[in-house]
Structure formats: C-alpha cells, structure tokens
Amino acid sequence: MFNTSWPVLLVDDEPDVLRLSRLIMQDFTVYGLPLELHTAASKADAIKLMETELVPILPNIPPPRAAVAFIDVVMESDKAGLELCDYIRNTMGNKVVQLFIRTGQPGVAPERMVIDNYDINGYFTKAEATEDKLYSLVKSGVRQYLSYMTATVSQTILSRMSMAAGSRDSLRSFITMLPMLKREGHFLFIDGEAVGGTLDEKTARSLAERLDQQTGKSLGENGGKFVVDEQQNMLMKVAGDKNKAEILHVIAGDWKFLPPETVKTFLHGIMTAGAVLWKQTG
C-alpha cells in the first residue's frame, strides 16, 4: 500500500508492439509514481513471470507481479491470451491484477464473447491503442488495483490483529511485524510509547510532535487526521479517548506516494481497530 512504482505487464508476440508500448508508457505516472514495465512474448513467459516469488506483504500474501496487464489474444495459439487470463484468475487465484485484452484480430475473439466468458477488466483492438487510450487504461487500472489490494490487505490485517489481541505483548509483536513499519522512514507511537519502525526514535518523536501541531485532513472523529508538510513528511493520527489509544504513524522524507482518499480511509480504519484493541488489552 506504500508503493514506489506500479508493475505493468505487456504480453504480445510482436516485438514491435512491445517496443512501442514501452516507449509510449515509459513516462506515465500514477499518484506520482512511475510504471515498472515487464514484457512477455508468450503465455508461458507471462506465467513464469507472474509466478516468480516475491517477498510477501503479509505471510501468504505476496504482492502481485502486475497491477495491470495488457494481453494479446493470438500468440502461440489462437486463444493463448484468453487461456492466460483464465490461468491468472482461476489457477493462480489472482483477482487483483487488472486484465485488459488487446487484439489485432477481433474476429478471433469477439468482444462480447470475451467479456461474457472471461473475468477481464477491459477489451480493445490494437487499432484503438493510442497513447491517450493506454494512458487512461493504465490510470484507471492502477486505481482499481490499489483499491482492491488495499481492501484485501486491510481485511487480512484486521483478522490477524484480532487473533493477536489476547494480550498486549502479542498485539505489540504483531504490530511491530507489519510490513509498513519496515519501510524506510516509518515509525509508530501508541499512547506515547515507541512501538517500532526504521526511524531513529528521537527524530521520529520530534517529527510526530511537529506534524501533530498542524491541522491536516480530518479523518474519523475527535481529532483523527492526516498531515503532510512541504518536505512530504506525513503523519496519520488516531485520536485517543476512553475507548481507544492514541496512535501516531509518522513517515519521514520525500515520500513520492501520497495515498489517495480510499487508501487513507482503509489505513485509518486499521489503525483505529488497533487503537481499540490496544486499550482493551491494557
């Protein structure tokens, strides 16, 4: 949920199509972040790339190899691209990546048939693949991917955090293992206690206190907020009360990714649940 780039997969057996697509997309950005472009010339190559192991976001939840994929239909067979879509959705169980079919032979795979029978997010012909078209599909695809991924990870964190809430020590151990606290520049305070992160504690505390003095964007009730300063330092706050602890999540440095409202809402919801559980285990 704190990305540094957006992985995009281009699958086509025509080298010129891949080369032109890379050229067109090389300067695209979404939420201020660049694309990380991957190419494959066949269904087999694409499957190999998609199944490459990555460091999990959480145990058993690896990040998808692609946020968005543009897949040609006719490659090593007339339906190789459709078979790839089916493999990604049903064999791999990947419901997050946004799949767009683009074809130079629409008669082989008519749009309505493909939309009706395959779990894809869009369909267009290569003749329609203008720079503006690709730009709009990348933008909308990444936005959908991010919302879906954030919701999935949030649900998992909430479930596992609840299971870890038998004691303050087990809850603290779970929170300190969250991947976001292992990212460069992150630190978390709960009711003034330094829970963990990668920043120096003294620096983090000073930064959190300074950012907390600013009004920021209101989140939740009773003082919850999101603050970002001129240097892109950020603070997300859950305001404490009799039912929940105060949580300050500070992110230092020129962080390129400013979370959209949907991500802020999900993150604040996770933090609020953690704040309630923290209070209950005290």
C-alpha positions in Angstrom: 0.0 0.0 0.0 3.1 2.2 0.1 4.3 1.6 -3.4 7.4 3.0 -5.1 6.3 2.0 -8.6 3.4 0.3 -10.4 4.2 -3.1 -12.1 2.6 -3.3 -15.6 2.8 -6.5 -17.7 2.8 -6.3 -21.5 2.1 -9.7 -23.2 2.4 -9.8 -27.0 4.3 -12.0 -29.6 5.0 -9.0 -31.8 8.3 -7.3 -30.7 7.3 -4.0 -32.4 4.1 -3.8 -30.3 6.1 -4.4 -27.1 8.7 -1.9 -28.1 6.2 0.8 -29.0 4.2 0.1 -25.8 7.2 0.5 -23.7 8.1 3.8 -25.5 4.6 5.2 -25.0 4.3 4.2 -21.4 7.8 5.0 -20.1 6.9 8.4 -18.8 3.4 7.5 -17.4 2.9 8.1 -13.7 0.0 7.3 -11.3 -0.2 9.0 -8.0 3.2 10.4 -8.7 4.9 7.0 -9.1 6.4 5.6 -12.3 5.5 2.4 -14.0 7.7 -0.7 -13.7 7.3 -2.3 -17.2 7.6 -6.1 -17.8 7.2 -7.8 -21.1 6.5 -11.4 -22.2 6.2 -12.8 -25.7 4.1 -15.8 -24.9 1.6 -17.3 -22.4 4.4 -19.4 -21.0 6.7 -16.5 -20.5 4.0 -14.5 -18.8 3.1 -17.3 -16.4 6.7 -17.7 -15.5 7.0 -14.0 -14.7 3.7 -13.9 -12.8 4.7 -16.9 -10.6 8.1 -15.6 -9.7 8.3 -15.4 -5.9 8.3 -12.0 -4.2 8.6 -11.0 -0.5 5.1 -11.3 1.0 3.2 -8.2 2.1 2.0 -10.4 4.9 2.5 -14.2 5.4 0.8 -15.9 2.4 0.0 -12.6 0.7 2.8 -11.9 -1.9 2.4 -8.6 -3.9 1.1 -9.2 -7.4 3.7 -9.3 -10.1 1.5 -6.9 -12.1 -1.0 -4.2 -11.1 -2.2 -4.0 -14.7 -1.7 -6.4 -17.7 -2.2 -5.8 -21.4 -2.6 -9.2 -23.1 -2.8 -10.1 -26.8 -5.2 -12.9 -27.7 -3.4 -14.6 -30.6 0.1 -15.6 -29.8 1.4 -19.2 -29.8 -2.2 -20.3 -30.3 -5.4 -18.5 -31.3 -6.6 -18.3 -27.7 -3.3 -18.1 -25.8 -4.1 -14.7 -24.3 -7.5 -15.9 -23.1 -6.0 -19.0 -21.7 -3.5 -16.8 -19.8 -6.4 -14.7 -18.4 -8.1 -17.9 -17.2 -4.9 -19.2 -15.7 -4.2 -15.9 -13.8 -7.8 -15.7 -12.4 -8.6 -19.4 -11.7 -5.3 -21.4 -11.4 -3.3 -18.7 -9.7 -6.4 -17.2 -7.9 -5.2 -13.7 -8.7 -8.3 -11.5 -8.6 -6.3 -8.3 -8.0 -4.4 -7.6 -11.3 -6.4 -5.6 -13.8 -6.6 -7.6 -17.1 -7.0 -5.8 -20.4 -7.3 -7.7 -23.7 -6.0 -6.0 -26.7 -6.1 -7.8 -30.1 -5.2 -7.3 -33.7 -7.7 -9.9 -34.7 -11.1 -9.1 -33.1 -12.8 -11.6 -35.3 -11.0 -14.5 -33.5 -12.2 -13.3 -30.1 -15.2 -11.1 -30.3 -15.6 -8.5 -27.5 -18.9 -9.7 -26.1 -17.8 -13.3 -26.0 -14.6 -12.4 -24.2 -16.3 -10.1 -21.7 -19.0 -12.7 -21.0 -16.7 -15.6 -20.6 -13.5 -14.3 -19.0 -13.0 -12.2 -15.9 -11.3 -9.3 -17.5 -11.4 -5.6 -16.9 -11.5 -4.3 -20.5 -11.1 -5.1 -24.2 -9.8 -3.0 -27.1 -8.3 -3.5 -30.5 -4.7 -2.7 -31.4 -6.0 -0.1 -33.8 -7.5 1.7 -30.8 -4.3 1.5 -28.8 -3.4 5.2 -29.0 -1.3 6.9 -26.4 -4.3 8.5 -24.8 -6.2 5.2 -24.7 -3.2 3.4 -23.0 -2.8 6.4 -20.6 -6.5 6.2 -19.5 -6.4 2.4 -19.1 -3.2 2.5 -17.0 -4.5 5.2 -14.8 -7.9 3.6 -14.2 -6.4 0.1 -13.9 -3.9 1.1 -11.2 -6.6 2.9 -9.3 -8.8 -0.2 -9.3 -5.9 -2.4 -8.4 -4.9 -0.2 -5.5 -8.4 -0.1 -4.1 -8.8 -3.9 -4.4 -5.3 -4.6 -2.9 -5.8 -2.2 0.0 -9.2 -3.7 0.8 -7.7 -7.3 0.7 -4.7 -6.5 2.8 -6.8 -4.4 5.3 -9.2 -7.3 5.8 -6.3 -9.7 6.4 -4.6 -7.4 8.9 -7.8 -6.8 10.8 -8.5 -10.5 11.1 -5.0 -11.4 12.2 -4.7 -8.4 14.6 -7.9 -9.6 16.3 -6.4 -13.1 16.8 -3.3 -11.5 18.3 -5.3 -9.4 20.7 -5.2 -11.9 23.6 -2.5 -9.8 25.4 -0.7 -6.5 25.0 2.6 -8.3 24.3 1.2 -10.5 21.5 -0.6 -7.4 20.0 2.6 -5.4 20.1 4.6 -8.2 18.5 2.0 -8.4 15.6 2.1 -4.7 15.1 5.9 -4.4 15.0 5.9 -7.1 12.3 3.7 -5.1 9.9 5.5 -4.5 6.6 4.7 -0.8 6.6 6.9 -0.3 9.8 9.8 -2.0 8.0 9.7 0.6 5.2 12.3 3.3 5.3 11.3 6.3 7.3 8.3 4.8 9.2 7.7 4.9 12.9 4.7 4.2 15.2 3.8 5.6 18.6 0.9 4.3 20.7 -0.2 6.4 23.7 3.3 7.9 23.6 5.1 4.6 23.6 7.6 3.9 20.8 6.3 0.7 19.3 8.7 0.5 16.4 9.9 1.5 12.9 13.0 2.3 10.9 13.5 5.9 12.0 15.6 7.0 14.9 13.1 7.3 17.8 14.2 10.8 18.8 13.9 12.0 15.3 10.5 10.3 14.9 9.2 11.7 18.1 10.2 15.3 17.2 8.7 15.0 13.7 5.5 13.5 15.0 5.1 16.3 17.6 5.7 19.0 15.0 3.3 17.5 12.4 0.6 16.9 15.1 0.5 20.7 15.7 -0.8 21.1 12.1 -4.5 20.8 11.3 -4.2 18.5 8.3 -7.0 16.5 6.7 -9.7 15.3 9.2 -10.0 11.5 9.5 -12.5 9.8 11.7 -13.8 11.6 14.8 -12.3 13.6 17.7 -9.1 14.7 16.1 -8.1 11.9 13.8 -6.2 13.3 10.8 -3.7 13.0 8.0 -0.9 15.7 7.7 1.7 16.2 5.0 4.2 19.1 5.1 6.3 20.8 2.4 9.0 18.1 2.6 6.5 15.3 2.1 6.8 14.2 5.7 3.5 12.6 6.7 1.5 11.8 9.9 -1.6 9.7 10.3 -3.3 10.1 13.7 -5.9 8.2 15.6 -7.1 10.4 18.4 -7.2 8.7 21.8 -10.2 8.6 24.2 -11.6 6.3 26.9 -12.2 3.5 24.3 -9.1 3.7 22.2 -5.4 4.5 22.4 -3.8 7.4 20.6 -1.7 6.3 17.6 0.7 8.4 15.6 2.1 6.9 12.5 4.9 9.1 11.1 6.6 8.8 7.7 9.8 10.9 7.2 11.4 12.0 4.0 10.5 12.9 0.4 8.0 10.0 0.1 6.8 10.1 -3.5 3.4 8.4 -3.0 0.7 10.4 -1.4 -2.1 7.9 -0.6 -5.5 8.7 -2.3 -8.5 9.1 0.0 -9.6 5.4 -0.3 -6.2 4.2 1.0 -6.1 6.8 3.8 -9.6 5.6 4.9 -8.6 2.0 5.0 -5.3 2.7 6.8 -7.0 4.8 9.4 -9.6 2.1 9.9 -6.9 -0.5 10.6 -5.2 1.9 13.0 -8.4 2.7 14.8 -9.1 -1.0 15.3 -5.6 -1.5 16.6 -6.1 1.5 18.9 -9.3 -0.1 20.4 -7.6 -3.5 20.9 -4.6 -1.8 22.5 -6.9 -0.1 25.0 -8.7 -3.3 25.7 -5.5 -5.3 26.4 -4.0 -2.7 28.8 
